[in-house]
Amino acid sequence: MTLSKTLLAAVAAVATLGGAQTALAAGHGEITVGYFLEWPMPFEYAKQMGTYDEALGMKVNWVSFDTGTAMSAAMASGDVQLSVSQGVPPFVVATSAGQDLQILDVAVSYSENDNCVVSSGLEIDKDSASELAGKKVAVPLGTAAHYGFLKQMDHFGVDLASLEVVDMAPAEGAAALAQGSLDMACGWGGALRRMKEHGNILLTGAEKEELGILVFDVTSAPASFVAENPDVVAKFLKVTADANAMWNSGENREEMLEVIAKDAGMDPADAKSTMDTFVFPDIDTQLSQKWLGGGSQEFMKGVAQVFVDAGSIDKALDSYEGNVNIGPLEAAKGM
């Protein structure tokens, strides 16, 4: 089960293109930001209200992706300047391959909303997980779901070589699981919800956390873009933080939910149930030792080692400290 070397090579090869192209995009008075559909978050309210355009003084274009690995490739090519809610594992995969990306904030923590689902027909649970040997599994490689899958299989003692692992985006995995062409599928968000209609999880979010499987996303960007546009980045993070604070206050949730659900391409009830499993930490919390003050850097090193041990990436960086830039977030705090 080896992550496509073609993807890793492409990421590394075009990483140097990002600087000139992202600067050019900002110079023309607009930027492009990546995000996920069926992944409802407070920033989408600000997105729909035009708050980002107003705060940044430029047009913000938005493009949706299926996986965080696709976000990395788009940032490497210069097509995207910022990515909201990129998973830490795909970020680690890209930076381990040489792409100069930086984490700018903690977008969301969601241990209950990223998991693997076993087909109900197999009747396999955590007490019989060894029966997964020889089964066909859909995993979006290089993502948070991939990392969680590897850690769970290690925990249950399931030999990866005994599995037939196919690289599929969550939505595709959910459809294949429903059709009965898979034994297990891994994913998040709306796709995970659909997977659960045809199977069961092995471990709860709390049980995964006990194994050290933290699940959180970040806002990321090419280091060159951040260096050349620090004010733009800080203002972007400020709008995001304000939207999170608005949601966390609970005072305007009904109004926000309608807008967020529409932007995410979801029914409001489904969006609410998804967001109920999310935690949106404030800036002070993000800057704490648990997160960007050191915890995230250590966690990335652990994620990288799991991928190295599984043969998914060739090597890890000596340290990921240089891939976290708290400067813009500290500036946003002072705005």
N, C-alpha and C positions, 0 to 999 in steps of 0.2 A: 504494500500500500504506500506508494511514493507520490508525493505531491508533484504535479507536473513541472518538470525542469524547464519546459518551454515557458511557462508562466513566470517562473522565477528569473529566467534569463531575460525575458522581455522587460520585467520590472526593473532589473538592474541596468539594462541597456539604455532605457529611455529616462532613467532617473535624472540624468544631467539636463534633460530638456526642460524640466519643470520650471527652473528659475527664470529663464528669459520669457517663456510663454505666459507664466503667471503674472509677471511684472507687466507684460504687454496687455494682458486682460484688464488689470487694475488701471493701467494708464488710459485705457479707452472708456473708463467710467462704468465698468460692469465686471462682475465676477460670477462664477458658476459654482453652486454648492450641491453636493450629493446628499441624498437621504434615502430612506426606505419607505415603500408603501406598506400598508397593513402594520405599521409600527407607530402607533399614535403617541405623540409627545407634545408638550406645551409649546415648543418652538413653532409648531405648525400654526398655532393661533396667530403669533406674530408674523409668520410668513404670509398668511392670508390677509392680515390687516395692513400689510405693506410697511410694517414697522422697521424691518431690516433695511429696506430701500431708503427710508427717511433718515434713519440713524447713520447709515453709511454714506449717504449722499450720492448713491449710485444704484444702478439697476442690479438686482440680485436674481440671477437665473437659477432655477432648481431642476435637477435631473435625478430620477429615481434609479436605484440599483437593486439587484437581487441578492448580492453578497458583498461582504467587505473586501474580498479579494479583487472584485471588479472595481471597487472604489480606489484601491491602491493603484491599479493599472491606469485609471482615468487621471489620477493625480500625477502619476509618473509622466504621462503624455502631455500634461498641461491642459487637458480638457476641463478639469475640475480643480478649483483652488482650495476648497474646504470640504470636508466630509463630516456630516453630523451623525453621530451614533455608529461609528465604525467599531466593530468588535476588536478587542485587544488581540486575540490570536491572529487575525489577518494582518493587523498592524505589525505584530512581531514577525510574521512570515516575510512581509515586505522589507522591513528594516534589517532583518537578518540577511536578506539577499543583497543589501547595499543601498536600498532606497532611503533617501534622507528625509524621512517624515518626522513630525513632532506631534506629541499629544498636547492639546491645549486646555482641555477640561474633561471632567467626568460627566458624560452626557446622561447616563442612566445606569442603575444597578437592577438586575432582574433575574435572580437565580431561579425563580419559578417559571420564567418565560423562555427558557432555552433548554431543550431536552431531547432525548431519544424515545421513540415510541415503538413498542413491539406489537406486531399484529395480534389481534385478539384471538385469532384461530390457533395460535401456538400455545396459548395459556402459559406463557413464561413470565415469571415475576422475579424479584430479587433473590428468592430462595432457590430458584431453578435456572438462574442466568447462565450456568454452564452449558445448558442445552442450546445456546445460541451458536455454538461451534458448527461451522458448515453452512450457516445461513447467509442470505443476501441482504446487505445493508446499504442504504442511501445516506451519504454524508456529504455536506457541502465542505469540501476540503479547504483547510487553511482558515477556518472560521472558529468562532467561539463554540459552535456546536461540535466541530471536529475535535477541539481540545477536550470538551466534556465527554465526548464519546471515547476518546483514548483513555482518559482517566477512569471512566466507569468500567471499561473492559479490563483495565489493569486491576482495578479493585476486585472485580469478579473472577479474575484469573482466566479470562477468555483469550486464547491465542489469536492475535490479529491475523496471522498467516492462515488461520482456519476459516476466516471470513471472506466472503466475496464482497468487497467494498466498491461501490460505484459513486462517482462524484456527481451529485445532483443538488441543484438549488432547492431550498425548502419547499417551495410551491410544487415543484416537479416531484419531489419525494412524497409529498402528501397525496398527490394524484396517483402515483404508482402504488402506494400503500393501500389506497382505497380500491384500486383495481385488483389487488391481490398478487401483484408481481414482485413484491418485496416482503421480507420478513421483519425488517425494522427500518425506520427512517428517523433522521435527526433534523431539527430545525428550531424555529422560533416564531413568535407572533401569530398571525392568522393561520399560517401553514401548520404550526404546532397544534393550534386549536382543532384544525381539520384532521390532523393525524390522530388525535385523541378520540375522534369519533369511531376510529377503526382499530384501536389498540390501547395499550396501557404503558405508563412509564415504569422504569425500574426503581428510580430514586426520586424523592421529593427535593425541592430546592434546598430545604434545611439539611437534608441528608447529604446533598452534594457539597454544601458549604463545609460540613464536617470533614469532608475528604480534601478540602482545600480547593474545591472547584468554585472559584469566584466567577461571577458572570457580570461583566459591566462593559459598557461602550464608552467611547471617547469622541470628542471633536478633534479631528486631525487635519494637518495641512503640510505641504512641502516646506522644509526649513527655509528655503530661499524666499518663498512667498511671505512667510512670517517676518523674516529679517527685513524685507523690502517694504512691507505694509503693516507695521506694528499697530498703528492707530486703527486701521480697518479691522484687523483681527480683534483688537480689544473691544471695539464698538460692537462687533458681531457677538462676542461672548457676553457683553453686557445685556444686549437684547434677549439673548437666550436665558440668562440668569433671571432677568426680570419676568420673563414668561413662566419660568419654573416657580418663582416666588408667588406669582399670581395664582398658579395652579395649586401650589402647596397651601396657600392660605385658605382654600376651600370656599371662598366667597363668591367666585365667579365661574364655578365649574360647569354649571349647566350651559351657560352661554359659550364657554370655551369648548366644551365637549362637542357641541353641534358642529362647530367650525373645524375642530381637529379631526373628527370622524370623517367629515366630507373630504378633507385634504388627504387623509390616509386611505381613502377608498373603502371605508368600513361603515357598517351599521353602528349607530351611536351606542347601542347596548353592548355590542362586541368590543367597541373601542373602550368603553368604560371597564368592562371585565378585564381587558388587557392592561389598561393603565392602573388598575387596582393592584396589579402585581409588580408595578414599577416603583422605584424610589429615585427622586430627582434631588440630589444633594445640593445645598447652597454653596456659595463660593468659599466660605470659611471651612466648611466640611471638606470640600474638594482639595483645599490647600493643606489639610491636616496630614499628619504622618501616615495615617491609614491609607490615604489615596496618593495625591501627587507629591506629598512631602517625603516620600520614600517607599511607601508600601507598593505602589503601582510598579515602580522600577524593579523591585525585588520579585514581584509577581510575574512580570514579563520575562525575567531571567528563568524562572521556573517553567513558564509556558514554553519557552524556546527549548529548554532541555527535554521536555516531554516530546516535542516534535522531532528533535534530533534522535532521541532514543527510538522513536517509532519509524525513523527513516523518512520523515516527511520533509525535512529540510537538511541541508548539508552540515551546517554549523550554526552555533549561536554567537552573538556578539559577546565580548568580554563584559560589557555593561550596557544597560539601556538608559542610563541616567541622561545621556546626551540627547535622548529622544523624547524628553519631557521638557517643555518650556512653560514655566509658570508666569513669565513676565507679562504677557497679555492679560492673563486672568487677574493678576495683581493690579494691573492698570484698570481693568474693568471694575474691580472692587472699589476703586477710588473715584469712579465716575458718578 
